[in-house]
Amino acid sequence: MYEFWHHSLFFGTLLTLAAYGAGVWLKEKSGSPLLNPLLSAIVITIAFLLIFGIDYDTYYDGAKYVSYLLTPATVCLAVPLYEQLETMKKNITAVVVGVTASVVTSLTVILVMAVLFGLDHAGYVTLLPKSITTAIGMGVTEELGGYVSITVAVIIVTGILGNIIAEPVCRIFRIKEPIAKGIAIGSAAHAIGTVKAMEMGAAEGAMSSLAIVAAGILTVFGASIYAMIF
Amino acid sequence: MKSLKQFAVILFFSFIGEALHALIPLPVPASIYGIILLFLALQRKWIQLRDIHGIVVFLIQIMPVLFVPAAAGLIKSWPVLQPALLPYLVITVFSTVAVMVVTGHVTQLIIRKSRR
């Protein structure tokens, strides 16, 4: 049996799609916004691998064809951005100041909390790029001498968390402007958060996509300055 | 054939992004260069929206699924993550909420000010 899992070409992708399908089904059946399909899919996939004792690398060998589409899909975010070009131009000051505020807030909160928790320098720089897209974040951590695998995990957890809390946070804290919502979600929770912003509306989705790019690039420079502080 | 052509255009921008990532010594991934270049191409009308519309709708729609394999990789990083789990978790949750709230309000404040 073990041999079979190891050589199956289709198992990884099938499990991924089935888990996501189950996640969507769970949400529709329960009607609860807490049952986020992405989170359910991740939990189901991990549970399946653990229960059947399947190695992650074996699973990923098949599932990598799903991940393959991630770069092309991210490139497609240029389209909502283009469609909302006028909105962006009209609100350029808000966008620039908002993204700058997000990067400064993120880095400062992490600095203060890292000191409070007594993390060492490597642990601290590992967290600095937590709100930006994985591929940029990995590069930042590597450059600054942190633990890359932890950065990847923390970035993914941040994205899922942001995806789930985006709607309640906007409601509770009275963030009502679609542009403000989009910038907030994209700069706090990168592409995984942007998935939720897309569901909220066209302006939210476009601004969230813009925030991934802008906050990501700004963090490359910001994180190297913050790494010198502590 | 139409969808194939559309997919080829998106792959072309992904590929150019990949090439730039290899050439430029910055930790900026292929996808970010790709977004910027496709955006410019649309703006300059080198590419028409209708030439890629179908594939774009499809890829953006399935985007959440694409994060599942990488996220399931959390089981692999679990041994490294576990010893310092509490501080990492607290910092992650608190800073994510803080960034969302502060960014949302700063952006909203400026939008509303400029309307007056």
Chai-1 contact restraints between the chains, C-beta under 6 A:
chainA,res_idxA,chainB,res_idxB,connection_type,confidence,min_distance_angstrom,max_distance_angstrom,comment,restraint_id
A,T16,B,V68,contact,1.0,0.0,6.0,A-B,restraint_1
A,T16,B,P69,contact,1.0,0.0,6.0,A-B,restraint_2
A,Y20,B,V65,contact,1.0,0.0,6.0,A-B,restraint_3
A,L38,B,P64,contact,1.0,0.0,6.0,A-B,restraint_4
A,A41,B,V68,contact,1.0,0.0,6.0,A-B,restraint_5
A,I42,B,V68,contact,1.0,0.0,6.0,A-B,restraint_6
A,I42,B,A71,contact,1.0,0.0,6.0,A-B,restraint_7
A,I42,B,A72,contact,1.0,0.0,6.0,A-B,restraint_8
A,T45,B,V68,contact,1.0,0.0,6.0,A-B,restraint_9
A,T45,B,A72,contact,1.0,0.0,6.0,A-B,restraint_10
A,I46,B,A72,contact,1.0,0.0,6.0,A-B,restraint_11
A,I46,B,I75,contact,1.0,0.0,6.0,A-B,restraint_12
A,Y56,B,I75,contact,1.0,0.0,6.0,A-B,restraint_13
A,Y56,B,K76,contact,1.0,0.0,6.0,A-B,restraint_14
A,Y60,B,P69,contact,1.0,0.0,6.0,A-B,restraint_15
A,A63,B,P69,contact,1.0,0.0,6.0,A-B,restraint_16
A,V66,B,L66,contact,1.0,0.0,6.0,A-B,restraint_17
A,V66,B,P69,contact,1.0,0.0,6.0,A-B,restraint_18
A,S67,B,P69,contact,1.0,0.0,6.0,A-B,restraint_19
A,S67,B,A70,contact,1.0,0.0,6.0,A-B,restraint_20
A,L69,B,L66,contact,1.0,0.0,6.0,A-B,restraint_21
A,L70,B,L66,contact,1.0,0.0,6.0,A-B,restraint_22
A,T71,B,S14,contact,1.0,0.0,6.0,A-B,restraint_23
A,T71,B,A30,contact,1.0,0.0,6.0,A-B,restraint_24
A,T71,B,S31,contact,1.0,0.0,6.0,A-B,restraint_25
A,P72,B,I10,contact,1.0,0.0,6.0,A-B,restraint_26
A,P72,B,S14,contact,1.0,0.0,6.0,A-B,restraint_27
A,A73,B,L59,contact,1.0,0.0,6.0,A-B,restraint_28
A,A73,B,M63,contact,1.0,0.0,6.0,A-B,restraint_29
A,A73,B,L66,contact,1.0,0.0,6.0,A-B,restraint_30
A,T74,B,S31,contact,1.0,0.0,6.0,A-B,restraint_31
A,V75,B,I10,contact,1.0,0.0,6.0,A-B,restraint_32
A,V75,B,F13,contact,1.0,0.0,6.0,A-B,restraint_33
A,V75,B,S14,contact,1.0,0.0,6.0,A-B,restraint_34
A,V75,B,S31,contact,1.0,0.0,6.0,A-B,restraint_35
A,V75,B,G34,contact,1.0,0.0,6.0,A-B,restraint_36
A,V75,B,I35,contact,1.0,0.0,6.0,A-B,restraint_37
A,V75,B,L38,contact,1.0,0.0,6.0,A-B,restraint_38
A,C76,B,V56,contact,1.0,0.0,6.0,A-B,restraint_39
A,C76,B,L59,contact,1.0,0.0,6.0,A-B,restraint_40
A,C76,B,I60,contact,1.0,0.0,6.0,A-B,restraint_41
A,L77,B,I35,contact,1.0,0.0,6.0,A-B,restraint_42
A,A78,B,I35,contact,1.0,0.0,6.0,A-B,restraint_43
A,A78,B,L38,contact,1.0,0.0,6.0,A-B,restraint_44
A,A78,B,F39,contact,1.0,0.0,6.0,A-B,restraint_45
A,V79,B,V56,contact,1.0,0.0,6.0,A-B,restraint_46
A,L81,B,F39,contact,1.0,0.0,6.0,A-B,restraint_47
A,Y82,B,F39,contact,1.0,0.0,6.0,A-B,restraint_48
A,Y82,B,L42,contact,1.0,0.0,6.0,A-B,restraint_49
A,N91,B,I111,contact,1.0,0.0,6.0,A-B,restraint_50
A,T93,B,I110,contact,1.0,0.0,6.0,A-B,restraint_51
A,A94,B,T107,contact,1.0,0.0,6.0,A-B,restraint_52
A,A94,B,I110,contact,1.0,0.0,6.0,A-B,restraint_53
A,A94,B,I111,contact,1.0,0.0,6.0,A-B,restraint_54
A,V97,B,I110,contact,1.0,0.0,6.0,A-B,restraint_55
A,G98,B,T103,contact,1.0,0.0,6.0,A-B,restraint_56
A,G98,B,V106,contact,1.0,0.0,6.0,A-B,restraint_57
A,G98,B,T107,contact,1.0,0.0,6.0,A-B,restraint_58
A,A101,B,V102,contact,1.0,0.0,6.0,A-B,restraint_59
A,A101,B,T103,contact,1.0,0.0,6.0,A-B,restraint_60
A,A101,B,V106,contact,1.0,0.0,6.0,A-B,restraint_61
A,S102,B,V99,contact,1.0,0.0,6.0,A-B,restraint_62
A,S102,B,T103,contact,1.0,0.0,6.0,A-B,restraint_63
A,T105,B,A98,contact,1.0,0.0,6.0,A-B,restraint_64
A,T105,B,V99,contact,1.0,0.0,6.0,A-B,restraint_65
A,T105,B,V102,contact,1.0,0.0,6.0,A-B,restraint_66
A,S106,B,S95,contact,1.0,0.0,6.0,A-B,restraint_67
A,S106,B,V99,contact,1.0,0.0,6.0,A-B,restraint_68
A,V109,B,S95,contact,1.0,0.0,6.0,A-B,restraint_69
A,V109,B,A98,contact,1.0,0.0,6.0,A-B,restraint_70
A,I110,B,S95,contact,1.0,0.0,6.0,A-B,restraint_71
A,M113,B,I91,contact,1.0,0.0,6.0,A-B,restraint_72
A,F117,B,P87,contact,1.0,0.0,6.0,A-B,restraint_73
A,L127,B,I91,contact,1.0,0.0,6.0,A-B,restraint_74
A,S131,B,V99,contact,1.0,0.0,6.0,A-B,restraint_75
A,A135,B,P29,contact,1.0,0.0,6.0,A-B,restraint_76
A,I136,B,P27,contact,1.0,0.0,6.0,A-B,restraint_77
A,I136,B,P29,contact,1.0,0.0,6.0,A-B,restraint_78
A,G139,B,P27,contact,1.0,0.0,6.0,A-B,restraint_79
A,V140,B,P27,contact,1.0,0.0,6.0,A-B,restraint_80
A,S149,B,S77,contact,1.0,0.0,6.0,A-B,restraint_81
A,S149,B,V80,contact,1.0,0.0,6.0,A-B,restraint_82
A,I150,B,V80,contact,1.0,0.0,6.0,A-B,restraint_83
A,I150,B,L81,contact,1.0,0.0,6.0,A-B,restraint_84
A,A153,B,L74,contact,1.0,0.0,6.0,A-B,restraint_85
A,A153,B,S77,contact,1.0,0.0,6.0,A-B,restraint_86
A,A153,B,L81,contact,1.0,0.0,6.0,A-B,restraint_87
A,V154,B,T92,contact,1.0,0.0,6.0,A-B,restraint_88
A,I156,B,A71,contact,1.0,0.0,6.0,A-B,restraint_89
A,V157,B,T92,contact,1.0,0.0,6.0,A-B,restraint_90
A,T158,B,T92,contact,1.0,0.0,6.0,A-B,restraint_91
A,T158,B,T96,contact,1.0,0.0,6.0,A-B,restraint_92
A,L161,B,T96,contact,1.0,0.0,6.0,A-B,restraint_93
A,G162,B,T96,contact,1.0,0.0,6.0,A-B,restraint_94
A,V169,B,M100,contact,1.0,0.0,6.0,A-B,restraint_95
A,F173,B,V101,contact,1.0,0.0,6.0,A-B,restraint_96
A,I175,B,G104,contact,1.0,0.0,6.0,A-B,restraint_97
A,I175,B,Q108,contact,1.0,0.0,6.0,A-B,restraint_98
A,E177,B,Q108,contact,1.0,0.0,6.0,A-B,restraint_99
A,E177,B,I111,contact,1.0,0.0,6.0,A-B,restraint_100
A,A180,B,G104,contact,1.0,0.0,6.0,A-B,restraint_101
A,A180,B,T107,contact,1.0,0.0,6.0,A-B,restraint_102
A,A180,B,Q108,contact,1.0,0.0,6.0,A-B,restraint_103
A,I183,B,T103,contact,1.0,0.0,6.0,A-B,restraint_104
A,I183,B,T107,contact,1.0,0.0,6.0,A-B,restraint_105
A,A184,B,M100,contact,1.0,0.0,6.0,A-B,restraint_106
A,A184,B,T103,contact,1.0,0.0,6.0,A-B,restraint_107
A,A184,B,G104,contact,1.0,0.0,6.0,A-B,restraint_108
A,S187,B,T103,contact,1.0,0.0,6.0,A-B,restraint_109
A,A188,B,T96,contact,1.0,0.0,6.0,A-B,restraint_110
A,A188,B,V99,contact,1.0,0.0,6.0,A-B,restraint_111
A,A188,B,M100,contact,1.0,0.0,6.0,A-B,restraint_112
A,I192,B,F67,contact,1.0,0.0,6.0,A-B,restraint_113
A,V195,B,M63,contact,1.0,0.0,6.0,A-B,restraint_114
A,V195,B,P64,contact,1.0,0.0,6.0,A-B,restraint_115
A,V213,B,I32,contact,1.0,0.0,6.0,A-B,restraint_116
A,V213,B,I35,contact,1.0,0.0,6.0,A-B,restraint_117
A,V220,B,P27,contact,1.0,0.0,6.0,A-B,restraint_118
